[in-house]
C-alpha cells in the first residue's frame, strides 16, 4: 500500500490475477498490508466482483483498481475477520457441493422460461385467485430476501423474484411451476399455463419441477404458511 492513502484502500489487480480467480475452484482472498500502521485489509474475490470488474476494464489495460471496505480490516488482537472468512468458505463449499444439481435445475428453468413465454399474457386481467397467489409470492420472496438468503444465494443466484406459472387453480387443486426472474429481465409475476403447455413442460424438462397438488390447494387456503413450508423443504 502506498503511504498517506485516505478513504477506502485500493489495489491495482492484474488481469492475470483476476483470470486465475475466475478459474479457481477454491475461494480467493486478496490481502493488502499497511506496514506503517501495522494493519491489513482483505477482500473476497467473488463471482459478482469479477463480473463488475469486467465491465470496468478498459481496452488494452492490464489491470483494474479494486476498492476494499474499511471494515475488512486485520489487526493484532482482533480475530473478527476469521468469522467472516469461515462463513464465506462455508457458503462457497455448499455451492461447490451442489454444483451439478444446481446446474441441472438452472438448465431446466431456462427451458421452462422459454416455453412459458409462448403463453398469452395475463397483463390487466383480474381473477379471484390472484389475491392469494400474490400473498403467497410476497411471503415466499420475503423469506428469500431476509431469513433464508442462503437459499437464494445457492439456488437462485442473480434472481430478483421467484414468480409462478399455474394451471387448474381451484380450492382443492393446483399445478404450478416456480421460476426465477433475474434483475435484468422484465416479466409478469403470474402466468397461467394451458393444458397443452403443461404437457410441453413435462416432456421437455429432464427433471420434474412442475408440482401437482390434489386434495387441498395450500396456496389458496394458507398461502403465507405454505410459502414458509416450501422454503424449509428446499
C-alpha positions in Angstrom: 0.0 0.0 0.0 1.2 3.5 -0.7 1.9 5.9 2.2 -0.6 8.5 3.1 -3.7 6.9 1.5 -7.1 8.2 2.5 -10.6 6.7 2.3 -11.1 3.1 1.3 -7.9 1.2 0.5 -7.3 0.4 -3.2 -5.3 -2.1 -5.1 -4.4 -2.4 -8.7 -5.3 -6.0 -9.7 -3.6 -7.5 -12.7 -5.9 -9.2 -15.3 -3.7 -12.3 -15.0 -4.6 -12.5 -11.2 -8.3 -12.0 -11.9 -8.2 -14.6 -14.6 -6.8 -17.0 -12.0 -9.5 -16.1 -9.6 -12.2 -16.8 -12.2 -10.9 -20.3 -12.9 -10.0 -21.2 -9.3 -12.3 -23.7 -7.6 -11.3 -22.5 -4.2 -12.3 -19.2 -2.6 -9.6 -16.5 -3.2 -8.9 -13.6 -0.8 -6.9 -10.5 -1.6 -4.9 -9.2 1.3 -3.0 -5.9 1.2 -0.8 -4.7 4.0 -0.4 -1.2 5.5 3.1 -1.6 7.0 3.2 1.8 8.6 0.1 1.3 10.7 0.6 -2.4 11.2 -2.8 -3.4 9.7 -4.0 -5.3 6.7 -7.2 -5.2 4.6 -8.9 -8.2 2.9 -11.4 -8.7 0.1 -13.1 -11.9 -1.1 -12.8 -12.2 -4.9 -16.4 -13.3 -5.6 -18.1 -14.0 -8.9 -20.1 -10.9 -8.5 -17.0 -8.8 -8.0 -15.3 -10.3 -11.1 -18.4 -9.6 -13.2 -18.5 -5.9 -12.0 -14.7 -5.5 -12.6 -15.1 -6.9 -16.2 -17.4 -4.0 -17.1 -14.7 -1.5 -15.9 -11.7 -3.0 -17.7 -10.6 -0.6 -20.5 -9.4 -2.0 -23.8 -5.6 -2.5 -23.7 -5.5 -2.3 -20.0 -3.5 -4.9 -18.0 -5.0 -4.1 -14.6 -8.0 -2.7 -12.8 -8.4 -0.8 -9.5 -10.3 -2.6 -6.7 -11.6 -0.8 -3.6 -11.6 -2.6 -0.2 -14.1 -1.7 2.5 -12.5 -0.2 5.6 -14.4 -2.7 7.8 -12.5 -5.6 6.2 -9.5 -4.9 8.5 -7.0 -7.3 10.0 -5.2 -6.0 13.1 -3.4 -7.5 16.1 -5.8 -8.8 18.8 -8.9 -8.7 16.6 -9.9 -12.0 15.0 -13.4 -11.0 13.8 -12.3 -11.3 10.2 -11.8 -15.1 10.7 -15.5 -15.5 11.4 -16.2 -13.7 8.1 -13.8 -15.9 6.3 -15.3 -19.1 7.8 -18.8 -18.0 6.7 -17.6 -17.3 3.1 -15.8 -20.6 2.9 -18.8 -22.5 4.2 -21.1 -20.9 1.7 -18.6 -21.5 -1.1 -18.3 -25.1 -0.2 -22.1 -25.6 -0.4 -22.2 -24.1 -3.9 -19.4 -26.5 -5.0 -21.1 -29.5 -3.3 -24.5 -28.8 -5.0 -23.0 -27.6 -8.3 -24.2 -30.4 -10.5 -27.8 -30.3 -9.1 -27.9 -26.5 -9.4 -26.7 -26.6 -13.0 -29.3 -29.2 -13.9 -32.1 -27.2 -12.2 -30.9 -23.9 -13.8 -30.9 -25.5 -17.2 -34.4 -26.8 -16.7 -35.7 -23.5 -15.5 -34.2 -21.8 -18.6 -36.0 -24.3 -20.8 -39.2 -23.7 -18.8 -39.0 -19.9 -19.2 -38.6 -20.2 -23.0 -41.7 -22.4 -23.1 -43.7 -20.1 -20.8 -43.0 -17.1 -23.0 -45.3 -18.7 -25.6 -48.3 -18.4 -23.3 -50.8 -15.5 -23.6 -50.2 -12.6 -21.2 -52.4 -12.1 -18.2 -51.5 -8.4 -18.0 -54.5 -6.4 -17.0 -56.6 -9.5 -16.3 -58.5 -9.7 -12.9 -59.1 -13.1 -11.3 -60.1 -14.1 -7.8 -57.1 -16.4 -7.3 -54.6 -13.7 -7.9 -55.2 -12.3 -4.4 -53.9 -15.4 -2.6 -51.2 -16.1 -5.3 -49.8 -12.6 -4.7 -49.8 -13.2 -0.9 -48.0 -16.5 -1.5 -45.4 -14.9 -3.7 -44.9 -11.9 -1.5 -44.2 -14.1 1.6 -42.0 -16.5 -0.4 -39.8 -13.7 -1.7 -39.7 -12.0 1.7 -38.3 -15.2 3.2 -35.7 -15.4 0.4 -34.6 -11.8 1.0 -34.4 -12.0 4.8 -34.4 -15.2 6.9 -33.4 -17.6 4.2 -31.0 -15.6 2.0 -28.6 -18.6 1.8 -31.2 -20.5 -0.3 -31.4 -17.6 -2.7 -27.7 -17.3 -2.9 -27.2 -21.0 -3.6 -30.2 -21.9 -5.8 -31.3 -18.6 -7.4 -28.2 -16.5 -7.9 -28.8 -13.1 -9.5 -32.6 -13.7 -9.0 -34.8 -10.6 -8.4 -38.0 -12.5 -7.6 -39.5 -16.0 -7.9 -42.7 -15.9 -10.0 -45.3 -18.5 -10.9 -46.9 -20.3 -13.8 -50.0 -22.2 -12.8 -52.7 -24.5 -14.2 -56.1 -25.8 -13.0 -56.4 -23.5 -9.9 -59.2 -24.4 -7.6 -59.9 -24.7 -3.9 -58.6 -28.3 -3.9 -56.1 -28.4 -6.8 -53.2 -26.6 -8.4 -50.5 -27.4 -10.8 -47.7 -24.9 -10.8 -44.1 -24.0 -11.6 -41.9 -21.5 -9.7 -39.1 -19.9 -11.7 -36.7 -17.0 -11.2 -36.8 -13.6 -12.9 -33.3 -12.1 -13.0 -32.6 -8.4 -12.2 -32.1 -7.6 -15.9 -35.4 -9.1 -17.1 -38.9 -7.6 -17.1 -41.7 -10.1 -16.8 -45.1 -11.0 -15.3 -45.2 -12.4 -11.8 -48.2 -14.7 -12.6 -48.7 -16.7 -15.8 -51.5 -19.1 -16.5 -50.4 -22.4 -18.2 -52.7 -24.1 -20.7 -53.1 -27.9 -20.5 -51.0 -28.2 -23.7 -48.2 -26.0 -22.4 -48.3 -28.0 -19.1 -47.6 -31.2 -21.1 -44.9 -29.5 -23.2 -43.2 -28.6 -19.9 -43.3 -32.1 -18.6 -42.0 -33.5 -21.9 -39.2 -31.0 -22.4 -37.8 -30.9 -18.9 -35.4 -33.6 -17.8 -36.2 -33.2 -14.1 -39.7 -32.6 -12.7 -40.1 -29.1 -11.5 -43.8 -28.9 -12.1 -45.7 -29.5 -8.9 -49.2 -31.1 -8.9 -51.2 -30.8 -5.7 -54.5 -32.6 -5.4 -56.9 -32.8 -2.4 -56.1 -29.4 -0.9 -54.6 -26.3 -2.6 -52.3 -24.8 0.1 -51.7 -21.6 -1.9 -55.5 -20.9 -1.7 -56.1 -22.0 1.9 -53.0 -20.9 3.7 -50.7 -19.1 1.2 -48.3 -17.5 3.7 -47.9 -20.7 5.7 -47.3 -22.7 2.5 -44.6 -20.2 1.4 -42.6 -21.0 4.6 -43.1 -24.7 4.2 -41.7 -24.6 0.7 -38.6 -22.6 1.8 -37.9 -25.1 4.7 -38.4 -28.0 2.3 -35.8 -26.5 -0.1 
